[in-house]
Amino acid sequence: MKHLKTMNGSAWAMGLALLAVVGCSKNDGPGPDDGNGGSGEKYFIAATAGSSTYLLTADDLESGTATIVGQGVEIPRSYTMWVNNGTKASVGLIYAQGDPGIGISYGLDASGNLAPVGNEFQITSRFTTYGAFDKYVITSVSGQTLTDGKTGSIFNFIDLENHNTMTQKDIVTENFTGNGQLATFSGIVDLGNGEFLTGLVVSEPKDPSQGGGGSTGPVTHPDSVWVAALDANLNVKRIYRDDRISYASGRFRSQYYSQIDSDDQGNVYVFSGAFESSTTKPAGALRINKGATDFDQGYYFNIQEKSGGYRFRKVWHITEDYFLLEVYNDLEYGSQTPATQYAVVKMEDKTFNWVTSGFPGKDEITATGLPFADNGKIYFPVTTASAQPTVYVIDPKTATAKAGLVVEAEGVAALSRFEY
Amino acid sequence: MIAEKIYINLFLQYAFIATFVLCVTTFAAYAQQPVVHLRGVVTNDDGEPLQQATVYIAGSSFSATTDANGAFQLRISTGRHRVLCALVGYQSQEANLVVHDDRDYRLDFQLVRGDNYHLQEVEVVGKSAITEVRESPFNVVALDAKSLYNSTLDLGHMLDRASGVKIRETGGMGSNMSISLNGFTGRHIKLFMDGVPMEGFGSAFQLNNIPVNIADRIEVYKGVVPIEFGADAMGGVINIVTNQSANSYLDVSYSYGSFNTHKTNISVGHTTKAGFTFQLNAFQNYSDNDYNVRTNVLDVQTGNFSWEEYWVRRFNDAYHNETIMAKVGVVNKPWADRLLLGITLGQEKAEIQHANLMKIVFGMRERSGTTVLPSLSYEKKNLFVDNLHVRLTANYNRNYNHNIDTAARQYNWFGEYRPTRYLGESSYTLGKFYNDNASATANVNYRFNEKHSLAFNDVITGYERKNADRVAVTDVYSAIDTMRRANLKNVLGASYRYQHNKNWNTNLFGKYYYQRVIGPVDTSNVAGSTAYTERTESFSTTGYGVASTYFFHDFQFKASIEKAFRLPADNELFGDEVLETGNTSLRAENSLNYNVGVTLNSTIQDDHTLYADVNGYYRDINDYIQRLVEQRYGTAGYSNHGKVRNIGVDAELRYYYKNRLMVGGNVTYQDMRNKERYASSTGDRLSVTYNNRMRNVPYFFGNADAAYYVHDLWGMGNVLSLGYTFNFVGEFFLDWESLGNQNTKATLPQQLYHDFNMSYMMGNGRYNVAFEARNFTNSMLYDNFSLQKPGRSFSLKLRYFLIKRNG
């Protein structure tokens, strides 16, 4: 700023001089790093810092380092969710709590560089559950007042084969299971036949003056589980019911985490983390065999017994009939109890193994991203107070982990693998 | 509350009518009852009479303005007085006078040209002696509002011209306006009007809708804040001093401009010989804000955005507000120099065109608000004993806000819409809520002798917020808002001033902050349910500082330091109890603020005056309260984690040639960087943004202006003025500078724009016509990412101004 001391002309000259300074001092970081792979596939990393997202690619998730310093495509928004459907693109969704948000999808162009796939779209209604179905990514929010005054759910169908054209559909959720109660949808499992399954949280209507998020009122049937099969037009094809576990949904504030998923054979496992405090049923799982119209009465897995009493919040399929569970840290839990310990379950064998070897302790984990299953393993981005965000590679067969790619960033939100 | 709103509406309508009636009756009823007069003439050093010079008695509320012959007359009481004379462009003068009964006095002033743009010399009426302000050791700039009365500016845009200050708007008239002062924003800066905190005034009465005509000046205290503003303002304080003239005056103006913008302002004031005084300000703003913007457009059928950008016209952005400010009281009584009762009533209504990204557009959302603000102020010098000065103010505000979003439609920028199956374009609401705020200030000042004086100041502020209508809140996220949140804050300050000699004085001060907050806390131990109870927490801390100034020939040197605090807010202590947990062990954010400055005020030859001011500052901010999400703790919360260092310089240069030409400008450059080395408050993971420039903060900006006056054009005393302003803001990044490929970064582009104004004053300032062209090169301007501000606009303003000096 030394020229300020010597200024003796008009302010015009001063302004121009300072203008010149800014022109010279602009910080130009290193050039673009993406591209020139050409192997036909790359891993995708959605890293975060500040209020932005930085998209990176990597050839390997099991080793090496990556950084967002000077690298990555900056998207000036934080995406709540990245949903994968195939290997062409990952769809970033913003959980629009107040204002509507802008969704995007990113993939690779012909030369392997990150590029938008399809259009940006407006997510007008917020959402509390989401998933991939057919050629769509679906979001859903329940407990909405429809224009006819009834309570229902709003679904957005984002068509990945049609530039992300978004179709909004709604379904009345009053008296959904025939017992006069309201349903909230949780999870999307594509059955591959034009139908999808979703878990139901069945409750009394919510008193609007009760805060705390969510669309669920008092649960008067905490010892039952319902699952609905819907088609692309939200026609109800079937409703499954069983009384061996509680509802299939992991809840946190207003969110309803999916607790249903299919294995490699097409059998759907319906978990219950026994979130509802009044349930008498332990956390466990049931099975809907491929094509079946009812629960498999011969299959029941008492997970809570195997976990030593811990209940779980989230469920992800890894490979075969292996699933990863996100387990609460405390036996007794309230609405804010953390869940940063993980276990692998093999459903057919009903085995349960904690993931501890090679993995950060539950008190060290400050953030996790969305796990990504590939190559018979699951890649799990974990951030601790003392290490940069690291992709841990969990082998379900041994329930052991090892540290893989380290990403210099504030966090890693999601991973995927794209082909081009 | 509907009744209340109707009441306010009716009141405002009648008040506007009443204003006109008052204007007439005031001047009809005006009667001359001179007691003791001081008369005189103000001339320049060539002996030519000076018009519009202000002559006033230090420590009183009486002032007079000279007429075309340079003459003034002033009512004066017996005793020993210091009489001061000031005029923009001239150095102020003072004279001592001993007044006995039963005769008139004569006192002439001869003023020398000099700068009068800064606080040292624009302090006008009755608050404190001008010499005291001149000797202020604080890093302060003041903007004279009176010279802008012919413009259509609001207070915010006036403030934008101060060095070190940047105003950031989200759109046109009535849009959200935030202030950046030496890099500090939001909660770190406090706004005051006549020393009363404005934070509770409500959106219907804020910088973005109050015209400059109600102000006398704006003072900007940077970093080190005198105790009179009892506030946890870590970054500084902005004080709007309203026009408190004891003259009788009428000021009526109307302007019409682009985007169907109408502004009306009426000010009237009168003080009787018996000491009864009243002041009334009424103003109105209206704009369609239908300027063109360039943006991607949503296809309402597919829900997809276009990749191309289109020029589109804003269609749901009309804004209007109406405000009345009235004050009645007495002045110059044995028991009170000034006792005023006031009330401010305001209302506003704004359509909401878009979300925080411009491409997300709304067609029918709107909000409205009202504010009711009674106030009381009392001032007495030499209470009981000589040199004991007391000032008391009390203030209550209730503001009401109403948000409406009920349309089952999704709009795009072409005005097209698609019916949706749910209510609300964003989230369905008819939400209504009240904010209640109160504040009281007591200020006692005692001067032992010429060298030593002591002052105490105490400010209590409190607010309570709750929803007016629970049933209307259907958005599940705001249910927690149905519980009250309350905050009581007390800031006690003491300062000792040592005046070593005429050239050197020092101010030593300490502040004690106390805060008590009440808010809801979730006590549920049952998963999936919530049970809120009310909790109270209190908090206190102590700050201190020193400021000193030294005069040497044409130079003034200043240095000041303060350990300043910002107390945790209730949502930081308690969380929002939906997505965040509270942290009652938070410490106050604190900053060590250092300022050094030098001012040159020099008349080089008789006709040439130069003013230069350079201030450097250093801010060392610790214990930043940040929202952190750590999964192992279950949910988000606030933590004292963060260090920021800011080094900057504000510089100003101004040149005057006689009373014909003025050229000046200011520039601000700051280097504000994240100095927190670690990403987590509990571990040693290095932060990727260490030493990055703070994101989304303009750091290089300035403006330059020039004015040329043609005197006696088409008539004696008529003045044509031509003005030009050049505005500059350097490019800055929305997010951390070092992250991401530099070709993909979201930036706020460099802004360069030009304003032109022209005014013609006739009849000794009685009749004024002004023309303005703002942003006449039609630049695309952005203060906030993606939110485009208006392009080129024109306006024409007609103003009638009549003043009768008390005497």
Contacts between the chains, C-beta under 8 A, distances in Angstrom:
chain1	res1	chain2	res2	distance
A	1	B	649	5.4
A	1	B	669	6.1
A	4	B	614	6.4
A	4	B	649	6.4
A	4	B	651	5.0
A	4	B	667	7.6
A	5	B	614	7.6
A	7	B	651	7.6
A	7	B	653	6.2
A	10	B	653	7.9
A	10	B	655	7.3
A	10	B	663	5.6
A	10	B	665	7.6
A	10	B	704	7.7
A	11	B	653	5.5
A	11	B	663	6.8
A	11	B	664	6.0
A	11	B	665	2.5
A	11	B	666	7.5
A	11	B	667	7.7
A	11	B	702	7.9
A	11	B	704	4.0
A	12	B	665	7.4
A	12	B	704	5.9
A	12	B	726	7.5
A	14	B	651	7.8
A	14	B	653	6.7
A	14	B	665	6.4
A	14	B	667	6.2
A	14	B	702	8.0
A	14	B	704	7.8
A	15	B	665	6.4
A	15	B	667	6.6
A	15	B	702	6.0
A	15	B	704	5.6
A	15	B	726	6.9
A	15	B	728	6.0
A	18	B	667	5.7
A	18	B	669	6.9
A	18	B	700	6.8
A	18	B	702	7.2
A	19	B	728	7.1
A	19	B	730	7.8
A	22	B	700	5.5
A	22	B	730	4.8
A	22	B	731	7.5
A	26	B	731	7.7
A	27	B	737	5.8
A	27	B	738	7.3
A	27	B	742	7.8
A	28	B	742	5.6
A	29	B	738	6.4
A	29	B	741	7.4
A	29	B	742	4.6
A	31	B	741	7.6
A	32	B	741	5.1
A	32	B	743	6.5
A	33	B	741	7.3
A	34	B	741	7.7
A	49	B	688	6.0
A	49	B	689	6.6
A	49	B	735	7.4
A	49	B	736	6.1
A	49	B	739	5.4
A	50	B	689	7.1
A	50	B	695	5.9
A	50	B	735	4.4
A	50	B	736	5.1
A	50	B	739	7.3
A	51	B	735	6.3
A	52	B	734	7.5
A	52	B	735	4.3
A	52	B	736	7.8
A	52	B	739	7.2
A	52	B	740	7.2
A	52	B	746	7.2
A	54	B	739	6.1
A	54	B	740	5.1
A	67	B	688	7.6
A	68	B	688	6.7
A	68	B	739	5.0
A	68	B	740	6.2
A	69	B	688	5.9
A	69	B	738	5.4
A	69	B	739	6.2
A	70	B	738	6.5
A	70	B	739	7.6
A	70	B	740	7.5
A	70	B	741	7.1
A	70	B	742	7.1
A	71	B	740	7.0
A	71	B	741	5.9
A	72	B	739	7.3
A	72	B	740	5.0
A	72	B	741	6.1
A	72	B	744	7.7
A	73	B	740	6.9
A	73	B	741	6.3
A	73	B	744	4.8
A	74	B	735	6.9
A	74	B	739	6.8
A	74	B	740	3.4
A	74	B	741	6.9
A	74	B	744	4.6
A	74	B	745	5.2
A	74	B	746	6.1
A	76	B	734	5.3
A	76	B	735	6.2
A	76	B	746	3.8
A	76	B	785	6.6
A	97	B	477	6.1
A	98	B	426	6.6
A	98	B	427	6.4
A	98	B	477	7.6
A	99	B	355	3.9
A	99	B	356	6.0
A	99	B	360	6.5
A	99	B	426	5.4
A	100	B	355	6.1
A	100	B	360	5.1
A	100	B	425	7.9
A	100	B	426	6.0
A	101	B	360	7.9
A	102	B	305	7.3
A	102	B	357	6.4
A	102	B	359	7.2
A	102	B	360	6.9
A	118	B	304	7.8
A	119	B	302	7.7
A	119	B	304	3.7
A	119	B	305	5.9
A	119	B	306	7.9
A	119	B	307	7.2
A	120	B	296	7.4
A	120	B	304	6.9
A	120	B	305	4.4
A	121	B	302	7.9
A	121	B	303	5.0
A	121	B	304	5.1
A	121	B	305	6.9
A	122	B	298	5.6
A	122	B	303	5.6
A	122	B	305	6.9
A	122	B	360	6.2
A	122	B	410	7.6
A	124	B	303	7.7
A	124	B	410	5.7
A	124	B	420	7.2
A	124	B	425	7.5
A	124	B	426	7.8
A	125	B	422	6.6
A	126	B	427	7.3
A	143	B	476	7.4
A	144	B	422	4.9
A	145	B	422	6.4
A	145	B	423	5.7
A	145	B	428	6.5
A	145	B	474	6.6
A	146	B	421	5.1
A	146	B	422	5.8
A	147	B	408	4.7
A	147	B	419	7.8
A	147	B	420	7.5
A	147	B	421	5.4
A	147	B	422	6.6
A	147	B	423	6.6
A	152	B	421	7.7
A	154	B	421	7.0
A	154	B	422	5.8
A	156	B	303	7.7
A	163	B	302	7.4
A	163	B	304	6.1
A	164	B	303	8.0
A	164	B	304	5.8
A	165	B	302	4.2
A	165	B	303	6.9
A	165	B	304	6.1
A	166	B	302	6.4
A	166	B	303	3.1
A	166	B	304	6.8
A	167	B	303	7.7
A	168	B	303	7.3
A	168	B	420	6.7
A	168	B	421	7.3
A	170	B	421	4.5
A	170	B	422	7.1
A	206	B	476	7.4
A	208	B	471	7.5
A	208	B	473	7.1
A	208	B	474	5.3
A	208	B	476	7.3
A	208	B	479	7.3
A	209	B	470	5.3
A	209	B	471	7.6
A	209	B	473	7.4
A	209	B	479	6.2
A	209	B	482	6.3
A	210	B	479	6.2
A	210	B	530	7.3
A	211	B	476	6.8
A	211	B	477	7.8
A	211	B	478	7.8
A	211	B	479	2.9
A	211	B	480	4.4
A	211	B	482	7.2
A	211	B	530	5.9
A	211	B	532	7.1
A	211	B	577	7.6
A	211	B	578	6.7
A	212	B	476	7.6
A	212	B	479	7.0
A	212	B	480	7.8
A	212	B	522	7.7
A	212	B	529	7.0
A	212	B	530	3.4
A	212	B	578	6.9
A	213	B	476	5.7
A	213	B	477	6.5
A	213	B	578	5.8
A	214	B	476	6.8
A	214	B	528	7.7
A	215	B	476	7.1
A	216	B	528	7.4
A	219	B	528	7.8
A	251	B	527	7.4
A	251	B	528	5.5
A	253	B	578	6.4
A	253	B	579	6.4
A	253	B	635	7.9
A	254	B	476	6.7
A	254	B	477	7.4
A	254	B	578	8.0
A	275	B	527	5.5
A	275	B	528	5.9
A	276	B	527	7.3
A	276	B	528	6.2
A	277	B	526	4.6
A	277	B	527	5.3
A	277	B	528	6.8
A	277	B	529	7.4
A	329	B	632	7.5
A	332	B	525	7.9
A	333	B	527	5.8
A	334	B	524	6.3
A	334	B	525	4.3
A	334	B	526	6.6
A	334	B	527	6.1
A	335	B	522	6.9
A	335	B	524	5.6
A	335	B	525	8.0
A	335	B	526	7.3
A	335	B	527	5.6
A	335	B	528	6.6
A	335	B	529	7.0
A	335	B	530	6.6
A	336	B	522	7.7
A	336	B	581	6.1
A	336	B	634	4.2
A	336	B	635	5.1
A	337	B	527	7.5
A	337	B	634	5.7
A	338	B	631	6.1
A	338	B	632	5.2
A	338	B	633	5.9
A	338	B	634	3.9
A	339	B	631	7.7
A	339	B	634	7.9
A	340	B	631	5.4
A	340	B	632	5.0
A	362	B	632	6.8
A	363	B	632	5.8
A	364	B	632	7.2
A	365	B	631	5.8
A	365	B	632	5.2
A	366	B	630	4.4
A	366	B	631	6.1
A	366	B	632	6.1
A	366	B	680	5.9
A	366	B	683	7.7
A	367	B	629	6.8
A	367	B	630	6.9
A	367	B	631	5.2
A	368	B	631	5.9
A	383	B	685	7.8
A	384	B	680	7.9
A	384	B	683	6.6
A	384	B	685	7.1
A	385	B	679	8.0
A	385	B	680	3.8
A	385	B	681	8.0
A	385	B	682	4.7
A	385	B	683	2.5
A	385	B	684	7.7
A	385	B	685	6.0
A	386	B	680	7.6
A	386	B	683	3.8
A	386	B	684	5.3
A	386	B	685	5.4
A	387	B	683	7.9
A	387	B	685	5.8
A	388	B	685	6.2
A	388	B	686	7.7
A	408	B	688	5.7
A	409	B	688	6.0
A	410	B	679	6.3
A	410	B	687	7.9
A	410	B	688	6.4
A	410	B	689	7.8
